[in-house]
């Protein structure tokens, strides 16, 4: 029998191109507090962090109460945009096909480790027909922000897969640092929100078609 292996996916910037809706929700959140939103590149640089940590980095001069209001305004704006079917982020090209290949392997388990809330992840999975695809779903509600390794360690514990047989797929330095802190291999994607040259993964891929082979190369096909 083949040993089980685990592929852990980031969501925003890796599976889903959600930058339009993230920027739109940020614009509404900052407007609600009469604050000037930082440049788009700065906003996208914090994708992957929990919202509390993201706002602490984006507006460090504000107090905790205002950052809390920003977090709530962002959540409400994001849900409103989703409910109105506006700014809905598509899956990146080839994502669904790669997921189907991996899901079809009886020795491969899939997981998610995301800075999204439980509510936010559920909406993404439902919209893209991915509900039930992942054996472990780790969200920001229950863990410290990336790059703390808690999400990866919990996914490993829930699936019973050894760290040597697990790999993280992500687009930010937060994903790579989280995975390394948990002692697992890393695959970076070049299409995400952090410059590819900053990631320094074990393997970098430029398209989803390369993912199954990269997984085999890092944690073994058998």
N, C-alpha and C positions, 0 to 999 in steps of 0.2 A: 504493500500500500504506500502511496506517495505521502510524504510529510506535508502537512498543511503549511501554507504560506499566506501572508497578509499584505495587501496593497492598500495604503491609507491615502486618501485624496483630500487635498484642500479644495475649497469650493470657488470663492470669488477670485477671478484671475487665473484659475487653473481649469476647472470644469465649466464655469459660467462666466461670460463676459458681462459683468454687472456694473461696469464703470459708469455708464450713463445714469442708471438709477441711483448709484451711490452718490454721485456728484449732485444730482437733482435733490436727493433727500438732504444732503449736507447744506445745500443752498437754502432750503426751507428752514432747516434747524437754525442756521446762523441768522437768518432774517427774523425768526421768532424772537431772538435775543438782541436784535438790532446790532449785530456784530458783522464785520466784514469777513467773508469767507476767505481762507488762504488760497493761493493759486492751486489750480487743478492738479498739477504734478505733486504738490505737497499733500493734498487730500488723498490721492491714490497711493502715496508712499506709506500710509498707515493702514491700508487694507490688509486684513488678517489679524489685526489686534482686536481685543475686546473694545467695545465702544468707550468705556470709561478710560482705558489707557490711550485710545486714539485721541480723544478730546484733551486729555492731559498733555499730549504732545503737540496737538494743533494749537491750543490756546492755553499755554502754561500760566499766563498771568491771571486767568480767571480763578475764582474761588470754587470750592467743592460744590456749593449749592448751585451755582450757575452751570457748572459742567454737568451736574445731574439733570438740570433742565434741558440742556443741549442733547443729552443722551435720550431723554424721553421724547423731545421734539423730533429727533432723527428717527426713532422707532415708529412714531406715529406717521411721519411723512413717508417713510419707506413702505409701511403697510398700505397707506392711502394710495400711493403710486401703483403698488401691486394690485390692489383691489380694483383700480380704475383701468387695469391692463395697459398702463403707460410705462414706458421706459423698461419694459421687461427684458432682462438680460438673456440672450440666447446661449445655448451650449456652444462651446468652441467647436469648430469643424473636426469631425472624426471622433469626438468624445463618446458619443453613444455607441458607435461601432467598437471602440476599444473596450468599453465597459461590457458589452455583450460577449466579446471574446473571452475576457477574464472571468466573467460570471459563468460562462459555460464550462470552465475548468473545475473539475470536482475537488482539486487540491488547492484552489485559490479562493480566499475569502477577501471581501472588500469592506473598507471602513471609510468614514469621513471624520476629519478633524478640522473644525472651522471656527472662525471668530464670530460666526452668526449666532443668533439666539435660537432656541428650540423652535419658536414660532417662525422665524425667518427661514430656517432650514426646511421645515415642513412645507412651506409654500413653494420653495424651489423644487423639492422632490416631487411634489404633487403636480406642478405645472409641467415638469419635464418627464413625467411618467417613471420616476425613479424610486417611488415609495416601495420599500421592501427589498431593494437591490443590495443595500449595505448591511453587513452583519453587526456592525458597531457604528453608532453615530454620536460623536462627541462634539458638544457645542459650548459656547462661552458662558451659558448660564451656570454651568456646573464645575468650571475649572478656572484657574488663573489664566491670564492672557498668555498667548504665545509670546516669547519662545519657551515658556515653562513647559516641561515635558509631560505634564499630567494627562493631557488628552491622548497622546501616543501610548503612554504606559497603561492607561485604562483600556484602550482598544486592544492592546496586546493581552491584557489580563482577561478581558471579556471573551476573546476568541480562542485563547489557549495556545496561541502561536508563539514560538520563541522569538526573541529579538533578532537573532541571526537570520530568521526567515521572514522578516518584515521590511517594508520599504515605504518611504514617504514620497508622494508626488506633490510638488508645490511650485509656486511662482515667486515667493518672497524669501528674503533672508530669515524672516521669522519662522517659516516652515522648515528651512534647512537647519537652523539652530535648534529648533524644537526636536527634530528628528535625531540630530547628533547627540543632544543631551539625553535622549532616551536610548541611545546605543543602537540605532537602526540605520540602514542605508538610505541614500537620498537620490531622487531623480528630479532635476529641475526642468521647467518648461520655459522656452524662450519667448512665449507670447504673452506673458503676464505683466504685472504692474511694477515689479522691480527690475532694474536693468539686469539682463542675463549675466553679465560679467561679474555681478556682485554675489551671485548665488554660490558658486563653487561646489556644485553637487558631485556625487560620484559619477553620474551620467547626466548629460544635458540632452533633451530631445527638442526638435523643432516642429514636430507634428505628432498627433495622437497615434498615427499608424505605427510609430516607432516604440510605443509604450510596451506592448507585450514582449518584444525582444529585449528591451532594457530591463524589464523585470526578470526575465530568464537569466540575463547576464549577471545580475547582481545577487539574486537570492536562489538561483537554480531552478531549472525546469522540473526536476524530480524531487 
